[in-house]
Amino acid sequence: MQETISICWLRRDLRLDDNAALYYALRTGVPVLPLFIFDTDILDGLENKQDKRLAFIYDRIAEMAAQLKKMGSGLKVMHGRPIDCLKELCGAYDVAAVYTNHDYEPYARQRDKEVADMLREKNIMLHSYKDQVIFEKDEVLKDNGEPYTVYTPYSKKWKQKLDDFYLRSYPTEKYYGNFLKQEAAHLPALETLGFERVAYDVPPAKLNEAIAKDYEATRNYPAVDGTTKLSVHLRFGTISPRMLAAEVKELNAQLLNELIWREFYQAILWHYPQVVTESFRKEYDHIAWRNNEQEFALWCKGQTGYPVVDAGMRELNETGYMHNRVRMIAASFLTKDLLTDWRRGEAYFAEKLMDYDLAANNGNWQWAAGTGCDAAPYFRVFNPQLQAEKFDPRGEYIKRWVPEYGSLDYVQPIVDHKAAKDRCIAAYKKALAMKR
């Protein structure tokens, strides 16, 4: 006779503490099998087999597996298409239900629909919960029921709605005794998944209070250790957004605003999924992008002749991270100085960033390009030299990543900023005129 179990399918929530789906699964009393699937539909699209994100995910899964082993349980790790993996488990066990947390990206929504349909045919329910955000979907809307497309009123409503109920954590540890008792499962080597082991640098999943308190004063200076660097943990759910928001709320209003920006872009992606491939403001899809291949390649390598841009791109290529202020400068330079389609830059960041999150990456690129909701106006073109003078006044960040800067070995600027700015504004004006 098959053993009756529930499955908790972990995705962007790689932690056992304060996990909504895991809490609801464990609370039923039915033995819970925690599951992680290395999704081949996603992995097969990753060309870089030394992807730092895979190494980070793998190590976090190994940590969770060790935690579960101490409880006499284990983490089931599978490699394949989720629908096939879950079908296999439904054949091996009498599955009472599958629990998971919401994912709002278009691919994930389609995947979860197909899985739910398959499970329903077997009379198994897929229970899904809010976990990676404080407010989701239709929880923060205008008074007329429409979604916000401007950040400031969204953030005001978000803050008005926030109370202790929404920040309350899920006490999963009360029910740890309900994990399925089993031998610790074998964790396949990273290499068997088609990826190589690479080093990465991610700080612990813990808020540094000193940085949080000074965040407003230090956040724009890339040479200073002035940001939390928790974005990777938020992306993969190795930190609880509820616990983090509760801490941040008491320490720094500006840092809380950054968490709200994250949720604003998640809401935009939910209500307007077309932004993945289209400009939010459709009139900007008429822009005649230059898309010069040689210039794009130099931007990718950090050889544009604009030191703050080059420093950012080299930091990204080497570490998988780029300071947020520099992300804005680099994105503005590509889209406006080089007049290259924002989708190309967005795709490059998607490939390289350890904290890559579709909603935030898309939202920020469209902001920089002037094509998105609540975007910088098209005629606002960052001057990379002035940005560097303002936010890296002693050139410490630039010297760290562009050591040849100031010598004859450093490349000449690939474009004249003033001429490029004029060209950009003319191209945008022409595109907007087509709308009329």
C-alpha positions in Angstrom: 0.0 0.0 0.0 1.3 3.4 -1.0 2.2 5.9 1.8 0.0 9.0 1.9 2.0 12.2 1.8 1.7 15.9 0.8 4.4 17.5 -1.3 5.8 21.0 -0.7 7.2 22.1 -4.0 9.9 24.8 -3.3 10.9 27.3 -6.0 11.7 30.9 -5.1 11.4 30.2 -1.4 14.5 28.3 -0.5 14.1 28.3 3.3 12.3 26.2 5.9 11.5 29.1 8.3 8.6 31.5 7.7 7.5 29.8 4.5 3.8 30.1 3.7 3.3 26.9 1.6 5.5 24.8 3.9 3.5 26.0 6.9 0.1 25.1 5.4 1.4 21.7 4.2 3.0 20.8 7.6 -0.1 22.0 9.6 -2.4 19.4 8.0 -0.5 16.6 9.8 -0.1 14.6 6.6 3.7 13.7 6.3 5.3 16.3 4.0 7.9 15.6 1.3 9.8 18.8 0.5 10.6 18.9 -3.2 13.0 21.0 -5.4 13.0 20.5 -9.2 15.9 21.7 -11.3 13.6 22.7 -14.1 15.0 21.8 -17.5 12.6 24.2 -19.3 14.6 27.0 -17.6 18.1 25.4 -17.4 18.2 24.4 -21.0 17.9 28.1 -21.9 21.0 29.0 -19.9 24.0 29.1 -22.3 26.6 29.8 -19.6 27.4 26.6 -17.9 29.4 28.4 -15.2 26.3 30.3 -14.0 26.9 31.6 -10.5 23.2 31.4 -9.7 23.2 27.6 -10.1 26.0 27.3 -7.7 24.2 29.5 -5.2 20.9 27.6 -5.6 22.7 24.2 -5.3 24.5 25.3 -2.1 21.3 26.5 -0.5 19.6 23.2 -1.4 22.5 21.3 0.2 22.0 23.4 3.4 18.3 22.7 3.4 18.9 19.0 2.8 21.3 19.0 5.8 18.7 20.7 8.0 16.1 18.1 7.1 18.5 15.2 7.6 18.9 16.3 11.2 15.1 16.0 11.6 15.2 12.5 10.2 13.8 13.7 6.8 15.2 14.7 3.5 14.8 17.0 0.5 13.7 15.3 -2.7 15.7 16.8 -5.6 14.7 16.1 -9.2 15.9 17.2 -12.6 13.4 17.5 -15.5 10.2 19.2 -16.5 8.1 19.9 -13.3 5.0 18.3 -14.8 6.9 15.0 -15.5 8.6 15.0 -12.1 5.3 15.5 -10.2 3.6 12.8 -12.3 6.4 10.4 -11.3 5.9 11.3 -7.6 2.1 10.8 -7.9 2.9 7.3 -9.1 5.3 6.5 -6.3 3.1 7.9 -3.5 -0.5 8.4 -2.6 -0.3 12.2 -2.8 -3.0 14.0 -0.8 -2.1 17.5 -2.1 0.7 19.6 -3.5 1.6 22.9 -1.8 3.6 25.7 -3.3 4.0 29.5 -3.3 2.9 31.9 -6.1 5.2 32.9 -8.9 4.1 35.8 -11.0 6.2 35.5 -14.1 4.5 34.5 -17.3 6.4 31.2 -17.7 5.7 30.2 -14.1 2.0 31.0 -14.4 1.7 28.8 -17.5 3.7 26.0 -15.9 1.6 26.1 -12.7 -1.6 26.0 -14.7 -0.5 22.9 -16.6 0.6 21.2 -13.3 -2.6 22.1 -11.6 -4.6 20.7 -14.5 -2.6 17.5 -14.5 -3.0 17.1 -10.7 -6.8 17.8 -10.9 -7.2 14.9 -13.3 -5.8 12.7 -10.5 -8.1 14.4 -7.9 -5.1 16.2 -6.3 -5.3 19.9 -5.5 -2.4 22.3 -6.1 -2.6 24.8 -3.2 -0.6 28.0 -3.8 0.1 30.9 -1.4 1.5 34.4 -1.3 5.0 34.3 0.0 7.6 36.3 -1.9 5.9 39.7 -1.5 4.0 41.5 1.2 1.2 42.6 -1.2 0.4 40.9 -4.5 -2.0 40.9 -7.5 -5.1 43.0 -6.5 -4.1 43.8 -2.9 -2.9 47.4 -3.7 -5.2 49.0 -6.3 -6.5 52.5 -6.9 -9.9 53.4 -5.3 -11.6 52.7 -8.7 -10.1 49.1 -8.7 -7.5 49.8 -11.4 -3.8 48.9 -11.0 -1.4 51.7 -10.2 1.1 52.5 -12.9 2.9 55.3 -10.9 5.1 54.4 -8.0 4.4 57.2 -5.5 0.6 56.7 -5.1 1.2 53.0 -5.1 3.7 53.3 -2.3 1.4 55.5 -0.3 -1.4 53.0 -0.5 1.0 50.1 0.2 2.2 51.9 3.4 -1.4 52.7 4.5 -2.4 49.1 4.1 0.7 47.7 6.0 0.0 46.5 9.5 1.3 43.7 11.8 -1.0 41.1 10.1 0.8 41.3 6.8 4.2 41.1 8.5 3.4 38.2 10.7 5.6 35.2 10.1 4.5 31.6 9.6 5.8 29.5 12.5 6.8 26.4 10.5 9.1 25.2 13.2 6.1 24.3 15.4 5.3 21.5 12.9 8.7 20.2 11.9 7.8 16.9 13.3 5.4 16.4 10.3 8.1 16.1 7.7 8.1 12.7 6.0 10.4 10.4 7.9 12.9 9.0 5.3 16.5 8.4 4.5 18.2 11.6 3.3 17.9 11.7 -0.5 21.0 11.7 -2.7 21.8 15.2 -4.0 23.0 14.9 -7.6 26.3 16.6 -8.3 26.1 20.0 -10.0 28.0 18.6 -13.0 25.4 16.0 -13.6 22.9 18.8 -14.2 25.2 20.2 -16.9 26.8 23.0 -14.9 30.2 23.7 -13.5 31.1 24.7 -9.9 32.1 28.3 -9.8 32.9 30.7 -6.9 30.5 33.5 -5.9 30.4 36.1 -3.2 27.0 36.5 -1.5 26.8 37.9 2.1 24.8 36.0 4.7 21.0 36.3 4.6 20.9 38.8 7.4 20.3 42.5 7.5 23.3 44.6 8.5 21.7 47.1 10.9 24.5 49.7 10.6 24.2 49.7 6.8 20.4 49.8 7.0 20.5 52.9 9.3 22.9 54.8 7.0 21.4 53.5 3.8 19.9 56.9 2.7 23.3 58.6 3.0 25.4 55.9 1.4 23.3 54.0 -1.1 24.3 56.0 -4.2 28.1 55.7 -3.7 29.5 52.5 -5.4 32.9 52.7 -3.7 31.2 52.5 -0.3 29.8 49.4 1.3 26.4 51.1 1.7 23.8 48.7 0.3 22.3 45.6 2.0 23.3 43.2 -0.9 20.2 41.1 0.1 18.7 41.2 -3.4 20.0 37.7 -4.2 18.4 36.4 -1.0 15.1 38.1 -1.9 15.2 36.7 -5.4 15.6 33.1 -4.3 13.7 33.3 -1.1 16.6 32.5 1.2 15.4 35.4 3.4 11.8 36.0 4.4 10.4 39.2 2.9 8.1 39.6 5.9 10.9 39.4 8.4 13.0 41.8 6.3 10.2 44.3 5.9 9.5 44.2 9.6 13.2 45.0 10.4 13.5 47.6 7.7 10.4 49.4 8.7 12.0 50.2 12.1 15.3 51.2 10.7 15.1 53.2 7.4 12.2 54.6 5.4 14.3 54.8 2.2 15.2 51.1 2.4 11.5 50.3 2.9 10.8 52.3 -0.3 13.2 50.0 -2.2 11.3 46.9 -1.1 8.1 48.7 -2.3 9.7 49.3 -5.7 10.3 45.6 -5.9 6.6 44.9 -5.3 5.5 47.7 -7.6 7.3 46.0 -10.5 5.9 42.6 -9.5 2.4 44.2 -9.7 3.2 45.7 -13.1 4.3 42.3 -14.4 1.2 40.7 -13.1 -1.3 43.2 -14.6 0.7 43.9 -17.8 2.6 40.7 -18.7 3.2 42.1 -22.2 6.0 44.3 -20.7 8.3 41.3 -21.0 8.6 41.9 -24.8 6.9 45.3 -25.4 7.4 48.8 -24.1 4.9 49.6 -21.4 4.2 52.9 -23.3 3.5 51.5 -26.7 4.4 54.7 -28.6 8.1 54.0 -27.7 8.1 50.8 -29.7 8.4 53.2 -32.7 11.9 54.2 -31.7 14.4 53.6 -34.5 17.1 51.9 -32.4 20.6 52.0 -34.0 21.6 48.6 -32.4 25.2 48.9 -33.5 26.7 45.4 -32.8 30.3 46.7 -32.3 29.2 49.3 -29.8 27.0 46.8 -27.9 30.0 44.4 -27.7 32.2 47.1 -26.2 29.5 48.0 -23.7 29.2 44.4 -22.7 33.0 44.2 -22.2 33.3 47.5 -20.3 35.3 49.2 -23.0 33.2 52.3 -23.9 35.7 54.9 -22.8 33.3 56.1 -20.1 35.0 54.9 -16.9 31.9 54.6 -14.6 30.0 52.6 -17.3 33.1 50.4 -17.9 33.6 49.8 -14.2 30.0 48.7 -13.7 30.1 46.3 -16.7 33.4 44.8 -15.5 32.0 44.4 -12.0 28.9 42.6 -13.4 31.0 40.3 -15.7 33.3 39.3 -12.9 31.0 39.1 -9.8 27.4 38.8 -11.1 26.6 42.0 -9.2 26.5 45.7 -10.1 25.8 48.7 -7.8 22.3 50.0 -8.3 23.3 53.6 -9.1 25.8 52.2 -11.7 23.1 50.0 -13.2 21.1 53.1 -14.0 24.1 54.9 -15.5 25.0 51.8 -17.6 21.4 51.3 -18.8 21.0 55.0 -19.7 24.2 54.9 -21.6 23.2 51.9 -23.7 19.7 53.0 -24.5 20.3 56.7 -24.9 23.9 57.4 -25.7 24.2 54.4 -28.0 20.5 54.2 -28.9 20.4 50.5 -28.4 17.1 48.7 -27.7 16.6 48.3 -24.0 15.6 44.7 -24.5 19.2 43.8 -25.5 20.6 45.3 -22.3 17.8 43.7 -20.3 18.7 40.3 -21.8 22.4 40.8 -21.0 21.7 41.7 -17.4 19.3 38.6 -17.2 22.2 36.4 -18.2 24.8 37.9 -15.8 23.0 39.2 -12.7 23.0 36.9 -9.7 19.9 38.7 -8.4 18.2 38.7 -11.8 14.5 39.1 -11.3 12.3 39.5 -14.3 9.9 42.1 -12.8 12.6 44.3 -11.4 15.1 44.0 -14.2 12.4 44.7 -16.8 11.0 47.6 -14.8 14.3 49.2 -14.2 15.5 48.9 -17.8 12.2 50.4 -19.1 12.6 53.2 -16.5 16.1 54.0 -17.7 15.0 53.9 -21.4 12.0 56.1 -20.7 9.7 53.5 -22.2 8.1 52.1 -19.0 5.5 53.1 -16.4 6.6 56.0 -14.2 9.8 56.2 -16.3 12.4 58.9 -16.4 11.3 61.3 -19.2 13.0 60.6 -22.6 14.9 63.9 -22.6 16.5 63.0 -19.3 19.9 61.6 -20.4 22.4 60.8 -17.7 25.8 62.4 -18.3 28.1 59.5 -17.3 31.0 61.9 -16.5 28.9 64.1 -14.2 27.4 61.0 -12.6 30.9 59.7 -11.9 32.1 63.0 -10.4 29.0 63.2 -8.2 28.9 59.6 -6.9 32.5 58.4 -7.2 34.3 61.7 -6.6 37.7 60.2 -5.7 37.4 57.6 -8.5 37.8 54.7 -6.0 35.2 52.6 -7.6 36.5 53.3 -11.1 40.1 52.5 -10.2 39.0 49.3 -8.6 37.5 48.0 -11.8 39.3 50.0 -14.5 42.9 50.1 -13.3 44.2 51.4 -16.7 42.0 54.5 -16.4 44.2 57.6 -16.7 46.9 55.8 -18.7 47.5 55.6 -22.5 46.1 52.0 -22.3 42.6 53.2 -21.6 40.2 53.3 -24.6 38.9 56.5 -26.1 35.2 57.2 -25.7 33.2 55.4 -28.4 30.7 58.2 -28.7 30.6 62.0 -27.9 28.0 62.3 -25.1 26.6 65.7 -26.2 26.1 64.6 -29.8 24.7 61.3 -28.7 22.2 63.0 -26.4 21.0 65.3 -29.2 20.7 62.2 -31.5 18.7 60.4 -28.8 16.2 63.2 -28.2 15.6 63.6 -31.9 15.0 59.8 -32.3 12.5 59.8 -29.4 10.7 62.9 -30.6 10.3 61.3 -34.0 8.9 58.1 -32.5 6.4 60.1 -30.4 5.4 62.1 -33.4 4.4 58.8 -35.2 1.8 58.3 -32.4 -0.1 61.4 -33.5 
